[in-house]
Every structure is written in structure tokens, then in C-alpha cells.
Amino acid sequence: MLQSLIHYGIHFGGPLLVAFLFFKAHWKRAFLIMIATMIIDLDHLLAVPLFDPGRCSINFHPLHTYYAMVVYLAFLFFKKTRIIGIGLVIHMIADATDCWMM
């Protein structure tokens, strides 16, 4: 229960907080873009079994690998991809909490 609360709190609260604090003029747009980065969870459909509550997503799913995270971090350095990068990094932090709490 606590693990899910922390996980989803970061998934939704993290982007909301970042959008409101750092993108005040366009916080709704920034928030929606960051929430849209959750589309990378489609790689979970490749896993067998599809859902395993005891599985750590980090370095298991293709879009949750350390190689992918390097790309997500690189997005932070370019203005056109910065909001997407922030959303993806927050997403990885949220998923990493599951690994730490197992």
C-alpha cells in the first residue's frame, strides 16, 4: 500500500510540482507533456508475465534500461526536449522506488 502510494505519488505529483514551480506560465502544458511520457510503459506489454508486483522495472523492460536512461538524461540538455526529459527522469525515479522498497 505504501509502496503504491509513493510510486504513484511520484508519477503524478512529481510532474505537477515541477510544472508548477518551473513552468509557471505554461504549467498545464508542461504537466500534460510530462504525464504523456508514461507511454514508455507500453514496453511492459513485452514482459511475461505481463504484471508481476515483485518485479523491478529498472533494467528489465527495454525502455527502462540504463542505456535508455542516458538518452532521457541527454534530453535535459536541449530546450526542445527538456520537458520530455524531465518527465522521463521522474518516471524512472518513480519506478526505481519499487526496486528500493522490495
PyRosetta script that sets phi, psi and omega in degrees:
from pyrosetta import init, pose_from_sequence

init()
pose = pose_from_sequence("MLQSLIHYGIHFGGPLLVAFLFFKAHWKRAFLIMIATMIIDLDHLLAVPLFDPGRCSINFHPLHTYYAMVVYLAFLFFKKTRIIGIGLVIHMIADATDCWMM")
pose.set_psi(1, -51.0)
pose.set_omega(1, 179.2)
pose.set_phi(2, -63.6)
pose.set_psi(2, -39.8)
pose.set_omega(2, 179.3)
pose.set_phi(3, -60.1)
pose.set_psi(3, -44.7)
pose.set_omega(3, 178.9)
pose.set_phi(4, -65.9)
pose.set_psi(4, -39.5)
pose.set_omega(4, 179.0)
pose.set_phi(5, -62.3)
pose.set_psi(5, -45.0)
pose.set_omega(5, 178.9)
pose.set_phi(6, -66.3)
pose.set_psi(6, -46.7)
pose.set_omega(6, -178.5)
pose.set_phi(7, -56.7)
pose.set_psi(7, -55.1)
pose.set_omega(7, -176.8)
pose.set_phi(8, -75.8)
pose.set_psi(8, -24.9)
pose.set_omega(8, 173.6)
pose.set_phi(9, -63.3)
pose.set_psi(9, -41.8)
pose.set_omega(9, 176.6)
pose.set_phi(10, -70.4)
pose.set_psi(10, -42.4)
pose.set_omega(10, -179.2)
pose.set_phi(11, -56.7)
pose.set_psi(11, -42.3)
pose.set_omega(11, -176.6)
pose.set_phi(12, -104.0)
pose.set_psi(12, -39.5)
pose.set_omega(12, -178.8)
pose.set_phi(13, -72.5)
pose.set_psi(13, -35.7)
pose.set_omega(13, 179.2)
pose.set_phi(14, -59.0)
pose.set_psi(14, -55.8)
pose.set_omega(14, 178.0)
pose.set_phi(15, -60.6)
pose.set_psi(15, -37.4)
pose.set_omega(15, 179.5)
pose.set_phi(16, -64.0)
pose.set_psi(16, -45.7)
pose.set_omega(16, 179.8)
pose.set_phi(17, -64.1)
pose.set_psi(17, -47.2)
pose.set_omega(17, 179.8)
pose.set_phi(18, -63.0)
pose.set_psi(18, -44.2)
pose.set_omega(18, -179.9)
pose.set_phi(19, -61.2)
pose.set_psi(19, -44.4)
pose.set_omega(19, -177.3)
pose.set_phi(20, -70.3)
pose.set_psi(20, -37.8)
pose.set_omega(20, -177.7)
pose.set_phi(21, -78.6)
pose.set_psi(21, -38.0)
pose.set_omega(21, -171.3)
pose.set_phi(22, -111.2)
pose.set_psi(22, -12.8)
pose.set_omega(22, -179.7)
pose.set_phi(23, -129.7)
pose.set_psi(23, 49.3)
pose.set_omega(23, -172.3)
pose.set_phi(24, -53.6)
pose.set_psi(24, -42.8)
pose.set_omega(24, -176.9)
pose.set_phi(25, -66.1)
pose.set_psi(25, -31.7)
pose.set_omega(25, -177.1)
pose.set_phi(26, -132.0)
pose.set_psi(26, 44.2)
pose.set_omega(26, -173.2)
pose.set_phi(27, -64.5)
pose.set_psi(27, -34.1)
pose.set_omega(27, -179.6)
pose.set_phi(28, -66.3)
pose.set_psi(28, -43.7)
pose.set_omega(28, 178.7)
pose.set_phi(29, -62.7)
pose.set_psi(29, -46.9)
pose.set_omega(29, 179.9)
pose.set_phi(30, -61.2)
pose.set_psi(30, -43.1)
pose.set_omega(30, 179.4)
pose.set_phi(31, -61.3)
pose.set_psi(31, -46.8)
pose.set_omega(31, -179.2)
pose.set_phi(32, -63.8)
pose.set_psi(32, -38.6)
pose.set_omega(32, 177.7)
pose.set_phi(33, -64.5)
pose.set_psi(33, -44.5)
pose.set_omega(33, 179.8)
pose.set_phi(34, -64.8)
pose.set_psi(34, -38.4)
pose.set_omega(34, 177.3)
pose.set_phi(35, -66.7)
pose.set_psi(35, -34.7)
pose.set_omega(35, 179.7)
pose.set_phi(36, -64.6)
pose.set_psi(36, -21.2)
pose.set_omega(36, 179.0)
pose.set_phi(37, -67.2)
pose.set_psi(37, -10.3)
pose.set_omega(37, 176.9)
pose.set_phi(38, -66.3)
pose.set_psi(38, -8.5)
pose.set_omega(38, 177.8)
pose.set_phi(39, -61.1)
pose.set_psi(39, -20.5)
pose.set_omega(39, 178.1)
pose.set_phi(40, -66.0)
pose.set_psi(40, -13.2)
pose.set_omega(40, 176.5)
pose.set_phi(41, -71.7)
pose.set_psi(41, -4.1)
pose.set_omega(41, 174.8)
pose.set_phi(42, -62.6)
pose.set_psi(42, -22.9)
pose.set_omega(42, 177.9)
pose.set_phi(43, -66.8)
pose.set_psi(43, -14.0)
pose.set_omega(43, 175.8)
pose.set_phi(44, -66.5)
pose.set_psi(44, -22.2)
pose.set_omega(44, 179.2)
pose.set_phi(45, -67.8)
pose.set_psi(45, -16.2)
pose.set_omega(45, 179.8)
pose.set_phi(46, -84.0)
pose.set_psi(46, -11.2)
pose.set_omega(46, -175.1)
pose.set_phi(47, -83.1)
pose.set_psi(47, 148.9)
pose.set_omega(47, 174.0)
pose.set_phi(48, -128.3)
pose.set_psi(48, 119.4)
pose.set_omega(48, -4.0)
pose.set_phi(49, -69.8)
pose.set_psi(49, 158.2)
pose.set_omega(49, -176.7)
pose.set_phi(50, -56.7)
pose.set_psi(50, -44.7)
pose.set_omega(50, 179.6)
pose.set_phi(51, -126.8)
pose.set_psi(51, 127.5)
pose.set_omega(51, 175.7)
pose.set_phi(52, -136.1)
pose.set_psi(52, 106.6)
pose.set_omega(52, -175.5)
pose.set_phi(53, -62.3)
pose.set_psi(53, -17.8)
pose.set_omega(53, -179.8)
pose.set_phi(54, -95.6)
pose.set_psi(54, 5.2)
pose.set_omega(54, -176.3)
pose.set_phi(55, -92.1)
pose.set_psi(55, 139.1)
pose.set_omega(55, 173.7)
pose.set_phi(56, -89.0)
pose.set_psi(56, 121.3)
pose.set_omega(56, -178.6)
pose.set_phi(57, -69.0)
pose.set_psi(57, -29.9)
pose.set_omega(57, -175.2)
pose.set_phi(58, -65.7)
pose.set_psi(58, 125.4)
pose.set_omega(58, -179.5)
pose.set_phi(59, 64.8)
pose.set_psi(59, 17.2)
pose.set_omega(59, 174.1)
pose.set_phi(60, -107.7)
pose.set_psi(60, -51.2)
pose.set_omega(60, 179.3)
pose.set_phi(61, -86.2)
pose.set_psi(61, 146.4)
pose.set_omega(61, -175.0)
pose.set_phi(62, -55.9)
pose.set_psi(62, -39.7)
pose.set_omega(62, -178.3)
pose.set_phi(63, -88.8)
pose.set_psi(63, 8.3)
pose.set_omega(63, 177.8)
pose.set_phi(64, -118.6)
pose.set_psi(64, 19.6)
pose.set_omega(64, -179.1)
pose.set_phi(65, -84.7)
pose.set_psi(65, 165.2)
pose.set_omega(65, 177.6)
pose.set_phi(66, -64.1)
pose.set_psi(66, -33.5)
pose.set_omega(66, 177.6)
pose.set_phi(67, -63.0)
pose.set_psi(67, -43.6)
pose.set_omega(67, 178.3)
pose.set_phi(68, -65.2)
pose.set_psi(68, -37.2)
pose.set_omega(68, -179.1)
pose.set_phi(69, -64.8)
pose.set_psi(69, -31.5)
pose.set_omega(69, 175.9)
pose.set_phi(70, -62.6)
pose.set_psi(70, -40.8)
pose.set_omega(70, 177.5)
pose.set_phi(71, -64.9)
pose.set_psi(71, -43.5)
pose.set_omega(71, 180.0)
pose.set_phi(72, -61.6)
pose.set_psi(72, -40.3)
pose.set_omega(72, 177.1)
pose.set_phi(73, -66.6)
pose.set_psi(73, -37.2)
pose.set_omega(73, 178.2)
pose.set_phi(74, -63.1)
pose.set_psi(74, -32.9)
pose.set_omega(74, 178.2)
pose.set_phi(75, -57.6)
pose.set_psi(75, -27.5)
pose.set_omega(75, -177.4)
pose.set_phi(76, -66.5)
pose.set_psi(76, -22.4)
pose.set_omega(76, -175.0)
pose.set_phi(77, -86.9)
pose.set_psi(77, -6.2)
pose.set_omega(77, -178.3)
pose.set_phi(78, -118.6)
pose.set_psi(78, 129.0)
pose.set_omega(78, -175.0)
pose.set_phi(79, -57.0)
pose.set_psi(79, -39.9)
pose.set_omega(79, -176.8)
pose.set_phi(80, -69.0)
pose.set_psi(80, -22.9)
pose.set_omega(80, -177.8)
pose.set_phi(81, -114.9)
pose.set_psi(81, 2.9)
pose.set_omega(81, -173.3)
pose.set_phi(82, -59.5)
pose.set_psi(82, -46.8)
pose.set_omega(82, -178.0)
pose.set_phi(83, -64.6)
pose.set_psi(83, -39.3)
pose.set_omega(83, 177.2)
pose.set_phi(84, -63.0)
pose.set_psi(84, -44.6)
pose.set_omega(84, 178.9)
pose.set_phi(85, -60.6)
pose.set_psi(85, -42.6)
pose.set_omega(85, 178.5)
pose.set_phi(86, -61.4)
pose.set_psi(86, -45.7)
pose.set_omega(86, 178.9)
pose.set_phi(87, -60.2)
pose.set_psi(87, -41.9)
pose.set_omega(87, -179.7)
pose.set_phi(88, -68.8)
pose.set_psi(88, -39.2)
pose.set_omega(88, 178.4)
pose.set_phi(89, -66.5)
pose.set_psi(89, -42.6)
pose.set_omega(89, 176.2)
pose.set_phi(90, -60.7)
pose.set_psi(90, -40.0)
pose.set_omega(90, 178.8)
pose.set_phi(91, -60.5)
pose.set_psi(91, -44.4)
pose.set_omega(91, 179.7)
pose.set_phi(92, -65.9)
pose.set_psi(92, -37.5)
pose.set_omega(92, 177.2)
pose.set_phi(93, -64.0)
pose.set_psi(93, -44.0)
pose.set_omega(93, 178.9)
pose.set_phi(94, -60.6)
pose.set_psi(94, -44.7)
pose.set_omega(94, -179.9)
pose.set_phi(95, -69.2)
pose.set_psi(95, -32.6)
pose.set_omega(95, 179.4)
pose.set_phi(96, -67.5)
pose.set_psi(96, -28.6)
pose.set_omega(96, 178.8)
pose.set_phi(97, -61.5)
pose.set_psi(97, -33.0)
pose.set_omega(97, 177.4)
pose.set_phi(98, -62.6)
pose.set_psi(98, -38.2)
pose.set_omega(98, -179.2)
pose.set_phi(99, -68.9)
pose.set_psi(99, -38.6)
pose.set_omega(99, -178.0)
pose.set_phi(100, -71.9)
pose.set_psi(100, -28.9)
pose.set_omega(100, -174.9)
pose.set_phi(101, -92.8)
pose.set_psi(101, 1.0)
pose.set_omega(101, -178.0)
pose.set_phi(102, -74.5)
pose.dump_pdb("model.pdb")
